[in-house]
Structures are given as C-alpha cells and as structure tokens.
Amino acid sequence: MSDINAILEPGMLVRHPGQPDWGVGQVQSNIGGKITVNFREQGKVVIDGAAVSLDIVNS
C-alpha cells in the first residue's frame, strides 16, 4: 500500500487517477490495504491499495 493510501480514513474525499469519469469518492473503509470508496458516478468500489494510489481531494 502506498504511503498516501495508508493515511486514508472514512469520510476523506478521493479521486481514482485511472478513472476520472468516476468523479469524487468518499472513503468508507480502509482495512488491510482494501479501500472501499463510494464514488458519485460509479457507486461503491473496493480498491486494492497496493495496485492503485488514490488522489486526496482537498475540499
């Protein structure tokens, strides 16, 4: 898991760098490198934190 993904906590807003059309997502959980995010345009997605480094959205 990347250093950025390690600090993700529920409620934080993120973007998936490879899926910009998903829009902004809200982190639901981050357990064992599996990050569950609810994206505006895609819905709930479980992301492998070892494979994808999410971008934090500053609100």
C-alpha positions as CSV (number, residue, x, y, z in Angstrom):
1,M,0.0,0.0,0.0
2,S,1.3,3.4,-0.8
3,D,2.0,6.0,1.9
4,I,-0.9,8.1,0.8
5,N,-3.3,5.1,0.9
6,A,-2.2,4.3,4.4
7,I,-3.5,7.6,5.8
8,L,-6.9,7.3,4.1
9,E,-9.7,7.3,6.7
10,P,-13.5,7.1,6.4
11,G,-15.0,10.4,5.3
12,M,-12.0,11.5,3.3
13,L,-12.6,12.6,-0.4
14,V,-10.5,11.0,-3.1
15,R,-10.2,10.5,-6.9
16,H,-9.1,7.4,-8.8
17,P,-6.3,8.6,-11.1
18,G,-7.2,6.0,-13.7
19,Q,-10.9,6.6,-13.7
20,P,-11.5,10.4,-13.7
21,D,-15.1,9.8,-15.0
22,W,-16.0,8.3,-11.6
23,G,-15.8,11.7,-10.0
24,V,-15.0,12.3,-6.4
25,G,-15.5,9.5,-3.9
26,Q,-15.8,9.2,-0.2
27,V,-13.7,6.6,1.6
28,Q,-15.9,4.2,3.5
29,S,-13.2,2.0,5.0
30,N,-9.5,1.1,4.7
31,I,-8.8,-2.4,6.0
32,G,-5.7,-4.4,5.2
33,G,-5.0,-2.4,2.1
34,K,-8.5,-2.8,0.7
35,I,-10.1,0.6,0.4
36,T,-13.8,0.9,-0.1
37,V,-14.9,4.1,-1.8
38,N,-18.3,5.4,-2.7
39,F,-17.9,7.3,-6.0
40,R,-20.5,9.8,-7.2
41,E,-20.7,8.4,-10.7
42,Q,-19.7,4.7,-10.2
43,G,-21.1,3.8,-6.8
44,K,-19.2,1.6,-4.2
45,V,-15.9,0.2,-5.3
46,V,-13.3,-1.8,-3.4
47,I,-9.8,-0.8,-4.5
48,D,-6.5,-2.7,-3.9
49,G,-4.3,-0.1,-2.3
50,A,-1.2,-2.0,-3.4
51,A,-2.2,-1.5,-7.1
52,V,-3.7,2.0,-7.1
53,S,-2.6,5.1,-5.3
54,L,-5.7,7.3,-4.8
55,D,-5.5,11.1,-5.0
56,I,-6.8,13.0,-2.0
57,V,-9.2,15.8,-2.8
58,N,-8.8,19.0,-0.7
59,S,-12.2,20.5,-0.1
